[in-house]
């Protein structure tokens, strides 16, 4: 019956869904439109069976080939879509007639279902419109990958964001910690994930610094990710031991120039953001100090507080309790672009005579490249909305973060500028992790 009503320039082939599909039946560019029509029939017709019809347009001669690439091709596709709709109704009526002949009796709700016909237009440009995807998104839980171990500052902030997104999106956002490879392991998982908005990345400065430190990454930092939104930014505090004798940044610079590489500073490890922050300061100040890498920021700060190290660049969230608690250490400047309310009397490095040394690493959300723009926009809107909430701002401040927000383009431009900046620093300092 379906074959009788099929337009003359289409052919119809029938195959049970469990049968392998021949390679020759797959749609190829220029071969026309492929439509899969799935009909779920009633128990009287065929219980729980799924019959699939494949409809293919055949280009006949040059005229048909040209029409498939022009507006005529779109008219043909619309005609086929109408035909599929008509067959849906006819199939439904056929099932009813078949049920009656089989003695099924009156149609009862839940006994004999109306045939469900799903048409998939599997050709270029025939996927669900992006706007429709965004309207339905999300329809299942979302996974947020954090490329660091649980318990750190980045992980805690990621969980705050996930909690807020869960309420805003109406679906659970699950945090999935995937540490390893200097954050490259978890980051690569997102780069290779389906670009549908159900796998996200929450990370900080390492996304840009790794692009410089690891020349053979399994992903392209700029091309393989779709920036969504900046959550917040932090900064560091330059602190020295009172026993060093430097009461200001100019005095520290003078001491370092008098004895190059004599003064040591503690870092969280080779290639970490605290290491690069110190090297940026040294480069712009025209001095050299000796890096002493530790296995993380916490061990570095412990060594500094114990008097084993004379200089450190410490994240504000980690050092502020000690600065306010009366520890015998001396802060000299902050790496922020302007003075911060937590330490209003402390100058910025630019005010202290070392311009272009501000470092404010940003934490943000990313998706795989080619994620539909409306989906990105939906998540971006939720992030900006949460950053306006007083409780969220307060909790971020507790972790040393200033809420930022903004557009996906803002975050993308930030990553590009950071890559350019750290490329110069790594080259000048001769840093290599190979």
DRENTORMAR-902846 format. One record per atom (N, C-alpha, C, O): residue in one letter; y negated, z negated, x negated. Coordinates in steps of 0.1 Angstrom, whole numbers, plus 5000, padded with zeros to 4 digits. Last residue first. Layout:
BEGIN
AYZX...
//
This chain:
BEGIN
X481047034406X482247114403X483047044392X484147094388X478546934411X479746854415X481046924413X482046874417X475646904392X476846984395X477946894399X478246804393X472246924384X473246854391X474446944395X474147054400X469846984370X471147014364X472346944371X473346914364X467346944379X468046824374X469446854368X470046774361X466747204387X465947144377X466647024371X466647004358X468747254407X468647344395X467947274384X468347274372X468147054425X469547054419X469447144406X470047104396X465547134433X465847004427X467147004419X467246954408X465947384445X465047374433X465347244426X465447234413X467647314466X468047414456X467247404443X467847404432X466047154481X467147084473X467747184463X468247144453X464347344494X463847234486X464847174476X464647164464X466047514508X465147564498X464747454488X464647474476X467247324525X468047404516X467247454504X467647454493X465047254540X465747154532X466647224521X466647174510X464447484554X463447434544X464047334535X463747324523X466747504570X466347614560X465447564550X465547594538X466447274586X467647294577X467347394566X467647374555X464047324599X464147214590X465347234581X465147204569X464747544615X463747564604X463847454594X463647474582X466547414633X467047524624X466047544612X466447574601X464847234646X465947184637X466447294628X466747264616X463147414659X462647314650X463747264640X463447254628X464947554675X464347624664X463747534654X463747554642X465647364695X466647414685X466047484673X466547464662X462747144697X463547254701X464647284691X464647234680X462546774700X462046914697X463047024701X463946994708X463346464684X463446564695X462946694691X463046734679X462746194672X461946324669X462046414681X461046454687X462545844665X462845954674X462046084671X460846074669X463245724634X462145744643X462545864652X462945964647X465645474623X465345614628X464145624637X463945534646X466745234616X465845294607X465445444611X465045514602X468145114635X468945184625X468045264616X468545354609X466245024653X467144924646X467944984635X468444904627X465345264663X464545194653X465345084646X465045064634X467445304682X467245394670X466445334659X466745344647X466845114700X468045104693X468045194681X468645164670X464345194710X464445064703X465745054695X465745004684X464945444721X464045434710X464145304702X464045304690X466645354742X467145434731X466245434719X466745424708X464945204758X466045134751X466645214740X467045164730X463045394766X462645284758X463845214750X463745184739X463545744765X463845614771X463645504761X464045504749X463145974752X461945924759X462245784765X461345714770X465546054744X464646004733X463345954739X462545884732X466746164766X467146034762X466245974752X466045844751X465446414767X465246314778X465646174773X464946074776X466346544744X464846514745X464646404756X463746324755X469046564752X468646484740X467146444741X466846334738X468846724775X469346594776X469046504764X468746384766X467846964763X467046894773X467546744775X466746654777X470047034747X468747004741X467846924751X467246824747X471947094766X472146974757X470846934751X470546814750X470747324777X471047214785X471247084777X470746974781X470447494755X469247444761X469547324770X468747234771X473147554750X472347484740X471147424746X470747304743X473647694774X474347574771X473647484761X473447364762X471947914771X471647814782X472447684780X471947584784X473148034748X471847974747X471547874759X470947774756X476547994739X475548044749X474247964748X474247844749X477247994705X477247914717X476247964727X475047984722X476848124681X477148204693X477548124705X477948174715X478047864660X477247974662X477748054674X478948054677X478847534674X479247654666X478247774670X477647774680X476047304673X477247364680X477647484671X476847524662X474546984665X474747134662X475947174670X476847094674X472146734663X473246784670X473346934667X472347004668X470946514636X470846604647X472146654652X473246634646X468746334615X470146344621X469946434634X468946424641X466946404585X467046404600X468546414604X469346474598X465146244559X466346304564X466546294579X466346184585X462446274544X462746214557X463946284563X463846374572X460546244517X461946274521X462246194534X462146074534X457846354498X458346284510X459746334513X459946454513X456646464476X457846384474X458446314486X459246224485X454246584475X455446664478X456746594475X457746654472X452546374450X452646454462X453946534463X454746544453X452046094438X453146194435X453346274448X454146234457X450145904442X449845994432X450946094429X450946164419X450345734464X450545674451X450345774439X450545734428X450245914485X449145824483X449145754469X448145724463X452846014482X451646104480X450446024477X449646054469X454445794488X454445844474X453245944471X452745944460X452445564508X453445674506X453445724492X452445684484X452045204504X451545344504X452745444504X453845404501X452344934526X453045004515X452545154515X452645214526X451444804548X450644794536X451244864524X450644874513X453444844568X452044904569X451244904556X450344984554X456344864573X455744824561X454344884560X454044974551X456744954599X457644844594X457044784581X457144664579X455045174603X454745044610X455544924604X455144814605X454345364574X455245334585X454845194591X454445104583X452245634564X452545494564X453345464576X453145514587X453745964561X452645874564X453145734564X454345704565X456146074553X454946154551X453646074554X452546104549X458145844533X457745904546X456445984543X455745964533X459045694512X459145844511X458645914523X458846034525X456845434500X457845484510X457845634508X456845694504X456545194472X456145314481X457245354490X458445314489X457444954461X456245024456X455745124465X454445144466X458744624465X458644764470X457344824465X456244754465X460444404446X459144454448X459144604453X459444694445X462344104453X462244244449X460844294452X460144234460X463543844461X462643864450X462744004444X463244024433X463443824497X464243854485X463243884473X462143944476X462443764522X461943694510X462743714498X462643634488X463143914544X463843784542X463443714529X464043604526X462044154543X461444054552X462043914550X461443814554X463644274524X462244274522X461544164531X460644094526X466144254537X465944184525X464444174521X464044074516X465744424560X466044274562X465844194549X465444084550X465244674546X464144604554X464544454556X463644374554X467344814535X466544714526X465544634534X465144534529X468544954555X469344874547X468544764539X468944654537X466545104568X467445024576X468244924568X468544814572X465445254547X464745144553X465545054561X465344934561X467545324518X467145354532X466445234538X466845114536X466145304485X467045244495X466545284509X465345284512X466145374453X465545424465X466545384476X467645434476X465645134426X466545194436X465645264447X464545214450X465844974394X465145064403X466145114414X467345144410X467444804378X466044774379X465244854390X464244814394X470544634384X469844764384X468344734386X467944654394X471344374387X472044454377X471344594375X471444654364X470344204406X469644214394X470244304383X469844304372X471444204431X472044114421X471344114407X471744044398X470244414443X469844284447X470344174437X469744064436X471744624430X470244604428X469844464431X469044404424X474244584439X474044574425X472544554422X472244484413X473744624467X474244494462X474044474447X473644364443X473044894466X472044794470X472444654465X471644574461X475445014459X474245034450X473244924453X472644864444X477144944480X477444884467X476244904457X475944814449X475745094501X475844954501X476144894488X475544794484X475945364494X474645304494X474745154494X473945084487X478645464472X478045434485X476745364483X476445304473X479645394445X480445454455X479845414469X480545344477X476845484423X477845394429X478645464440X478245574443X475345614393X475945634407X476945534411X477745484403X472545594378X473845514377X474445524391X474045454400X470345804360X471045774373X472345704370X473145734361X467545734341X469045754341X469645714354X469545594359X464645944343X465245814344X466745834344X467245954345X461646114334X463146114334X463645964334X463145884327X458846284349X459446174341X460946184342X461446264351X457146414367X457246454353X457846354344X457446344332X456946374394X456246284385X456246324371X455446274363X458746564404X457246574407X456346484398X455246514396X461146464393X460646604390X459146614392X458446674384X461346214404X461246224389X460646364386X459846374376X461546284431X460446204427X460246214412X459146234407X463946424430X462746484435X461546414430X460546474426X465746214422X465446334413X464246414417X463546464409X465646054445X465146004432X464846114423X463846114416X466846234463X465546174466X464846124453X463746154450X469346264453X468446384453X467046334455X466046394450X470346004457X470346064443X469346174443X468546184433X470245994484X469445894476X469345944462X468345924455X472046194492X470646204495X469746114487X468646144484X474346264465X473946204478X472446214480X471746254470X474946364440X474746454451X474346394464X474146474473X476646074430X476246204426X476146304438X477046314446X475645774448X476645864442X476046004439X474946034444X473545624455X474845604463X475945704458X476945704464X472045484425X472145584436X473445564444X474345494439X469745304406X470945304413X470945414424X469945424431X468245384374X468145364388X469545374395X470345454390X466945274342X468045324351X467645304366X466845214369X464945384316X464945304328X466145364337X466245484338X465145574296X465445434293X465645354305X466545264306X464345824300X465745794303X466145654299X467345624298X461545774279X462345864287X463745824288X464445794278X459245564276X460645554272X461545644281X462145594290X456745654286X456845594273X458245584268X458445594255X457445734311X456945834302X457045784287X457345854278X458045494323X459145594322X458745704312X459545754304X455545374324X456645314316X457745414313X458345414303X454145544341X453645524327X454845464318X454945504307X455545504364X455545644358X455145624343X455745694335X454945244370X456345284368X456345414360X457245434351X452145264374X452645184363X454145214360X454545224348X452045424397X451545474385X452045394372X452245454362X453345244416X454045374412X453445424399X454145464390X453144904405X452745014413X453445134408X454145134398X454044714387X453444664400X453044774409X452644754421X456544664365X455844764372X455344714385X456144684394X458344484354X456944474350X456044584356X454844594353X460944414358X460644544351X459244544346X458844614336X461044184373X461244174358X460944304351X460744304339X461044274399X459844224393X459844204378X458844214371X462744584404X462844444400X461544394395X460944464387X461544804430X461844774416X462144624415X461744544423X461945074454X461844924451X462244904436X463144974431X461045294477X461145284463X460945134459X459845084461X462745364507X461745274500X462045274485X463145244481X463045644529X463545554518X462345474513X461145514514X463645734563X462945754551X463545644541X464345554545X464645944591X464545814584X463745834572X463145944570X464646074625X464546094610X464245954604X463745864610X466746194652X465746114646X465646134631X466446214626X467646434665X467646304672X466646214666X465846154673X467046764671X466946654662X466846524670X466146514679X469347004687X468146914687X468246804676X469246764672X470947234679X470647194693X469347114693X468347154700X471747524659X471047394660X470747364675X470447454683X474747664655X473647674664X472947544665X473547454672X476247794625X475947684634X474747714643X473847794639X476647984607X477847944614X477547824624X478447774630X474348044592X474848144601X475948094611X476148144621X473747814576X472747874584X473347964595X472947954607X476147754562X475347654569X474347704578X474147644589X479147904565X477747934561X476847844569X476847844581X482247764551X481347804562X479947834557X479647794545X483547654530X484347744539X483447794551X484047854560X481547674500X481947614513X482647714521X482447834520X480947714472X482047784479X482547704491X483747674493X478947554462X478647704463X479747774471X479547884475X477647264470X478947324470X478847474472X478647524484X474947204469X475847134460X477247204459X477847204448X473747344490X473247364477X474347314466X474447374456X475047264513X474947404511X474447434497X474647544492X474746984511X476047044507X475947194505X476747254497X472246954522X472446934507X473746994503X473847034491X472447014549X471647094540X471947084526X472047174518X474346824557X474546964561X473747054552X474147164548X473446574549X474446634541X474646784545X475146864537X471546454566X471046534555X472146614548X471846724542X473746444594X472446424589X472146514577X472346634578X475446514626X475446494611X473946474607X473046484615X477646604650X476446514647X476446484633X477446424628X478646894667X478646824654X477346734653X476246774657X480946974694X479646954688X479746884675X480746814672X482647154716X482847094703X481447094696X480847194694X481847274739X482747164741X483147104727X483847004727X480447514737X479647384740X480547264741X480047154744X481747734729X481647714743X480847584747X480747554759X482947874705X481447854708X481247834723X480547924729X485647704691X485147794701X483747764704X483347654706X485247624655X485547594669X485147704678X484247784675X484447644629X485547734634X485947704648X486847774653X482447454627X482047594624X483147684629X482847804633X483847224632X482947264642X482547414640X482447494649X485347204609X486047214621X485147264632X485547334641X483447184589X484147304590X484847314603X485047424609X482646914593X481747014595X482347154597X482047234606X484946774584X484546774598X483546884602X483646934613X484746864557X485946874565X485646874580X485946974587X482346794545X482646934547X483846954556X483947054563X481846534538X481446574552X481846714555X481646764566X483146514514X481746504514X481146554527X480046614527X485846534521X485246644514X483746634514X483046734514X485846324550X486546394540X485746514534X484946584541X486146234585X485546224572X486446304562X487546344565X485746264615X486546344607X486046344592X485446444588X485746104646X485346094632X486346174624X487546154624X484546194676X485746214668X485346214653X484746304648X483446074706X483146084692X484446094685X485346014687X483146244737X483946164728X483546184714X483446294709X481646234767X481446284753X482146194744X481646074742X482446304800X482646214789X482446294776X482946394774X479946434821X481246444815X481346354803X480246334796X477246424828X478246404839X479746424834X480646424842X475146454811X475946574814X476946554825X477446654831X474046184811X473246304814X474046424818X473646494827X476246014803X475545994816X474746114820X474646144832X476846134779X477946124789X477246104803X477646164813X474546104764X474946244769X475946234780X475946314789X474645834759X473545884767X473946024773X473646054784X476945824743X476845744755X475845794764X476045804776X476245984721X477346024730X477345954743X477646004754X474145834710X473845964716X474946004725X474646064736X475645614701X474545594711X474245724718X474045724730X477345744683X477945684695X476845654706X477145654718X475545824664X476245924671X476845874684X476845934694X474845574654X473845644661X474545754669X474045784681X477245514641X476745424652X475745494660X475745494673X477445714622X478445704632X477945614644X478145654655X475245654606X475345784613X476245774624X476045834635X475945394596X474745414604X474845544612X474445544624X479545344599X478345364592X477145384601X477345394613X481845334616X481145214612X479845224604X479045134604X484145584605X483545504615X482845384609X483245334598X483245844581X484145734586X483345654596X482145644596X482046174591X481946044583X482945944589X483345954600X481346384608X482146404595X482046294586X482046304574X481946374641X481046304631X481846314618X482946254617X482046574669X482646544656X481546484647X480446534645X482446534702X481346524692X481946484679X482346364677X483746704729X484046634717X482846644707X482446754704X483546664764X483046724752X483346644740X483246514740X485646714793X485046624783X484646714770X485146814767X484646984816X485646894810X484946814799X483846844795X482547124824X483547104834X484647014829X485646994836X478947084818X480347094813X481347064824X481046994834X478447414831X478747324820X478247184822X477147174827X477547564852X478847494854X479047394843X479847304845X475147664842X475147594855X476347514857X476347404863X476047794819X475247674818X475147594830X475147464830X477348004831X478147914823X477347784821X477947674822X475248134843X476248074852X477147974844X477447874849X473848224821X473248134830X474248064839X474147944842X475648404810X475348274803X474748174812X474948054811X478148544832X476748544827X476448404821X476948304825X481448594820X480548524830X479148514824X478948484812X481748934807X482048794808X481148724817X480148784822X481149194804X481549154817X482049014817X482748974827X480449284779X479349254788X479749204801X478949174810X483249484775X482049434769X480949404779X480649494787X485849384799X485149484790X483849424785X483449324790X487449264820X487649244806X487049364798X487849434792X486949104848X486449234842X486449224827X485449174822X489348974867X488648954854X488249084849X489049174846X489748834899X489448964892X488748934879X487748864879X491948674919X490948654908X490848784900X491848834895X492748584951X492748704942X491648674932X490448664935X495048414969X493848394960X493848504950X494748524942X495948435003X496148484989X494848464981X493748494986X496148135021X495548265020X495648315005X495448234996X499247975025X497947985020X497448125020X498148225019X501047805047X500947945042X499547965038X498647965046X500747525046X502047585047X501947725041X502747765032X498047435046X498947385035X500347445035X501047435026X497747485080X497047445067X498047385057X498747295061X499747745093X499447605093X498747575079X499147635069X500148005116X499647975103X499247825103X498447775111X503048005136X501648005135X501247955120X502047885114X506048155121X505348085132X503848085129X503348155120X507748275105X507048165099X506348085110X505947975108X509348495108X509448385117X508848265112X509248155116X508748715093X509848625088X510048505097X510948425094X506648825106X507948895107X509048805103X510248815108X504648645097X505048645112X506448715113X507248665122X504548695070X504948565074X505448565089X506448495092X503648955071X504948935065X505448795070X506648785072X501048915081X502048995089X503448965084X504348965092X499948755060X500048705074X501148775082X501948715089X500148935039X500948815038X501048755052X502148705056X498349125048X499749165046X500549045046X501649045051X495948985047X496449025060X497949065059X498649035068X495648965019X495748845027X496348875041X497248805046X495449225011X496649155007X496849025015X497948985018X492949285022X494149355027X495449275023X496349265031X491349125007X491449095021X492649165027X493349105035X491749234982X491949094984X492149064999X493148995002X490849494984X492349474983X492649324985X493749294990X488149454984X488749504996X490249474996X490849445006X487749364958X487449274969X488149314982X488649234989X488449594944X489249474942X488949374954X489949314959X486349764953X487749794957X488649674955X489449644964X484149644941X484249644956X485649674960X486149614970X484849704914X484749564919X484849554934X485449464939X484749974915X486049914912X485949764917X486949714923X482050014918X482950064928X484249994927X484949954937X481049904894X480749834907X481649884918X482149804927X482050084877X482549944876X482249874889X483049794894X480550304884X482050314885X482650174885X483550144893X478050224877X478350254891X479850254893X480350194903X478450204849X478150084856X478450104871X478950014878X478750474843X479750384840X479650254848X480650194853X476250574849X477350614857X478550514856X479250484865X474750494827X474550414840X475650454850X476050374858X477150544801X475850554807X475750474820X476650394823X479650544792X478650494783X477250494789X476250464782X481150674810X481450534807X480450474798X480450344797X480050934810X479650844821X480050694818X479350604823X481251044787X479851014787X479450914798X478550834796X483851054796X483550964785X482050934784X481650824781X483651234817X484051094820X483751004809X483250894811X482851464802X481951404812X482351264816X481451184817X485051524786X483851474780X482851404790X482151314787X488151404801X487151504796X485951434791X485751314791X488451124817X488951264818X487951364813X486951384820X489350804812X488250894810X488951034809X489851054802X490550584836X490950684826X489750784824X489350844834X490650244842X489950374844X490350464833X490550414822X493250044855X492550104843X491850234847X492450314854X494549754865X493949874869X493049924858X492249854852X497349564872X496449614861X495849744865X496649844869X498349284889X498149424889X497149464879X496149394876X500749034891X499549084885X499449234885X500449304883X501748754910X501948894907X500648954902X499548914906X503248464908X501948524905X502248664901X502748694891X504848244931X504948354922X503548414920X502648404929X505248054950X504748014937X504948124927X505148094915X507348264969X506948124966X506548104952X507248134943X506248514986X506948494974X506448364968X505348344963X505948495015X505848625008X506548614995X507448704992X506248235023X507048335030X507048475023X507948555024X504448105007X505848075005X506748185012X507748225006X501948344997X502448235005X503948215002X504548304995X500648434964X501048464977X501648334984X501948234977X498048514944X499048404947X499448404961X498548384970X497348774924X497448744938X498448634940X499648654937X494948894902X496048804904X496148754918X495148714924X494149164884X494049114898X495249024900X496349074900X492249264858X493549204861X493349134875X492449044876X490949564847X490849464857X492149404859X493149474862X489149744824X490449684826X490249564836X489349484833X487450054820X487449914825X488849864828X489649934835X487650254790X487250234804X487450084807X487449994799X487950334765X489050364773X488750324788X489450364797X485850244749X485850384753X486950414763X486850524768X487750004731X486450064734X486550204738X487150284731X490649924751X490049954738X488650014741X488450064752X492949704766X491649774767X491149804753X491049714745X496449764765X495249684762X493949764762X494049884759X498649914767X497949884779X496649804777X495949774787X499849934742X499150054747X498350024760X497450104763X501249694740X499949714732X499149824738X497949824738X502549554770X502549654759X501149674753X500149664759X503049214775X502149324778X502149424767X501849394756X506049064786X505049094775X504249224778X504849314784X506248904817X506649014809X505649034798X504449034801X505248714833X506048664821X506448774812X506948754801X503848834854X503048774843X503848734831X503348714820X505149154861X505249014863X504548944851X504649004840X503149434868X504049364859X504049224862X502949164866X502149764877X502549634882X503449564871X504349624866X499349984877X500649944871X500949794875X499949714876X497550244889X497850104891X499250074885X500250144888X494650434880X496050424882X496350274883X495650194878X491750614893X492350494888X493950504889X494450564898X490650824907X490550824892X491050694886X490750664874X491150774934X491950884927X491750874912X492750914905X491350434944X490650554941X491350654932X492150604924X494050314964X493450314950X492650444948X493150544951X495550314986X494050294988X493350304974X492050294974X498150344977X497550434986X496050434987X495450534989X498550114961X498450244955X497850344964X497150434959X498749924981X497649914972X497450054965X496250094963X501250004992X500050005000X498750004991X497850074994
//
